[in-house]
Amino acid sequence: MANIALLNRCNLKCKYCFADNYTGKEREDITLETFNKLLSFAAPDREVGIIGGEPLLHKNIDTFLDILKNDMRFVRATIFTNGIYVDKHLPSLIHPKFIVLVNVNSPKDIGKNAFDKLDENIELLIENGMKHNVTLGINVYEESQDFTDFLYLVRKYTFNKIRVSVVIPSEKSEGGINYFYKMKPTLFKLYKELKELGVSP
């Protein structure tokens, strides 16, 4: 699946985010013309990912989503979001073709208000018929990472499958296989808790 990055801006500043390594410092929002060209490039896969930055910040996001709804070349589109602006674009996001993947960050990292907002917006999606079209994602980036708030959402909304990524925080100079070996106990701790809940990562 190809991903289309709509922009390189975000409303959050997560310390593990890799985007700064791959995007320029200037504001770069793609145009409608570029979006349509990229859809043609991605079309053979029949599915596409919509990413950012935070894609829901793009001024034309509703137009882009409407185009995708009506583009018969695609059977599925996954919108990767931090969930905070879902309510502002709810009518555009509600469609059987769309998967809304909410990347959950701890209130320790994004603040309690932002966490509460993403919680409310997950509920909004579910209340509007998207129960099987919304999923949660978590980025594992810290050996001592606390998964309490993430698991609270998994239990609350009875998710049975979630997305897990192991990422290298942008301030870390180390990389490669040694970093991932070091993160194994943290990952296994999360997997054990998910298994007890009957959830597949």
C-alpha positions in Angstrom: 0.0 0.0 0.0 1.3 3.4 -1.0 1.0 6.3 1.5 0.2 9.8 0.4 1.6 12.5 2.8 -0.7 15.5 2.5 1.4 17.8 4.5 4.4 18.0 6.9 2.7 19.8 9.8 1.2 18.4 13.0 -0.6 19.8 16.0 1.6 17.6 18.3 5.3 17.3 18.8 5.9 13.7 19.7 9.5 13.0 20.6 9.6 9.8 18.7 8.2 11.3 15.5 10.4 10.5 12.4 8.8 13.1 10.2 11.4 15.8 10.7 14.0 13.5 9.2 12.1 13.1 6.0 10.3 16.4 5.5 11.6 20.0 5.0 11.2 22.7 7.6 8.9 24.7 5.3 5.2 24.3 5.2 4.4 21.9 2.3 0.7 21.1 1.7 0.1 19.1 -1.5 -2.2 20.5 -4.1 -5.4 18.9 -5.5 -3.5 18.3 -8.8 -0.7 16.5 -7.0 -3.2 14.5 -4.9 -4.9 13.2 -8.1 -1.5 12.3 -9.7 -0.5 10.4 -6.6 -3.9 8.5 -6.6 -3.2 7.4 -10.1 0.3 6.2 -9.0 -1.2 4.2 -6.1 -4.3 2.9 -7.9 -2.9 -0.5 -8.9 -2.7 -1.5 -5.2 -6.5 -0.8 -4.8 -5.8 0.7 -1.4 -3.9 3.8 -0.1 -2.8 5.4 3.1 -3.4 9.0 3.9 -0.7 10.4 6.2 1.0 13.6 7.3 2.1 15.3 9.6 -1.5 15.3 10.7 -3.6 14.8 7.6 -6.7 16.3 9.1 -5.0 19.7 9.2 -5.0 20.0 5.4 -7.4 22.7 4.3 -8.7 20.4 1.5 -8.9 17.2 3.5 -12.7 16.9 3.1 -12.3 17.4 -0.7 -9.6 14.7 -0.8 -11.8 12.3 1.2 -14.7 12.9 -1.1 -12.5 12.2 -4.2 -11.5 8.9 -2.6 -15.0 7.9 -1.8 -16.0 8.2 -5.4 -12.8 6.7 -6.9 -13.7 3.2 -7.9 -10.1 2.3 -8.4 -9.8 2.1 -4.6 -11.5 -0.4 -2.3 -9.9 0.9 0.9 -8.1 4.0 2.3 -6.5 4.2 5.7 -6.4 7.6 7.3 -3.6 7.8 9.9 -4.4 10.4 12.5 -3.8 11.4 16.1 -7.6 11.6 16.5 -7.8 15.1 17.9 -9.5 16.7 14.8 -11.8 13.8 13.9 -14.9 15.6 15.1 -14.2 18.5 12.7 -14.3 16.2 9.7 -16.6 13.5 10.9 -19.1 13.5 7.9 -16.2 13.1 5.5 -14.6 10.3 7.5 -17.7 8.1 7.8 -17.6 5.8 4.8 -17.3 2.0 4.5 -14.2 2.4 2.3 -12.3 4.2 5.1 -10.2 2.8 8.0 -9.5 5.5 10.6 -6.3 4.5 12.4 -5.9 6.6 15.6 -2.4 6.7 16.8 -2.7 6.9 20.6 -0.2 9.0 22.6 0.0 9.1 26.4 -1.5 12.1 28.2 2.1 12.4 29.6 3.3 13.3 26.1 0.3 15.2 24.7 -1.6 16.5 27.7 -4.8 15.3 29.3 -7.0 17.6 27.2 -5.7 16.2 23.9 -6.0 12.6 25.2 -9.6 13.2 26.4 -10.4 14.7 22.9 -9.0 11.7 21.0 -11.0 9.4 23.4 -14.2 11.4 22.7 -13.5 11.2 18.9 -13.0 7.5 18.9 -16.4 7.2 20.6 -17.9 9.6 18.0 -16.6 7.3 15.2 -18.0 4.2 16.8 -21.4 5.9 17.5 -21.6 6.8 13.8 -21.3 3.3 12.5 -17.5 3.0 12.2 -16.9 0.4 14.9 -15.3 -2.0 12.4 -13.5 0.8 10.5 -11.6 2.3 13.4 -8.5 0.9 15.0 -5.9 2.0 17.4 -2.1 2.3 16.9 0.7 2.7 19.4 4.3 3.6 18.9 6.7 1.8 21.3 9.7 4.1 21.8 10.7 4.0 25.5 12.0 1.1 27.6 10.0 2.2 30.6 6.9 3.1 28.5 3.6 3.0 30.4 0.8 1.5 28.3 -2.0 2.1 30.9 -3.9 4.8 29.0 -3.6 2.9 25.7 -4.9 -0.3 27.2 -7.7 1.7 28.9 -9.0 2.7 25.4 -8.5 -0.9 24.1 -10.7 -2.2 26.9 -13.2 0.6 26.7 -14.0 0.1 23.0 -13.4 -3.6 23.0 -10.8 -3.6 20.2 -9.7 -7.1 19.2 -6.8 -6.0 16.9 -4.4 -3.1 17.2 -1.4 -1.8 15.3 2.0 -1.8 17.1 5.2 0.0 15.8 8.6 0.1 17.4 10.2 3.4 16.6 13.5 5.2 17.4 13.0 8.5 19.1 14.4 11.3 17.0 16.8 12.5 19.8 18.4 9.1 20.0 21.7 8.7 18.1 21.7 4.9 18.3 19.9 2.8 15.8 19.9 -0.4 14.0 19.3 -3.9 15.3 20.7 -3.3 18.8 18.0 -0.7 19.6 15.3 -3.2 18.7 16.9 -5.9 20.8 16.9 -3.5 23.7 13.2 -2.8 23.2 12.2 -6.5 23.2 11.3 -6.7 26.9 9.0 -3.6 26.6 7.3 -5.0 23.5 6.8 -8.4 25.1 5.3 -6.7 28.2 2.8 -5.0 25.9 2.1 -8.2 24.0 1.5 -10.1 27.3 -1.1 -7.5 28.4 -2.8 -7.6 25.0 -2.9 -11.4 25.0 -4.6 -11.3 28.4 -7.2 -9.1 26.9 -7.6 -11.3 23.8 -6.3 -8.6 21.5 -4.1 -9.4 18.5 -1.2 -7.0 17.7 
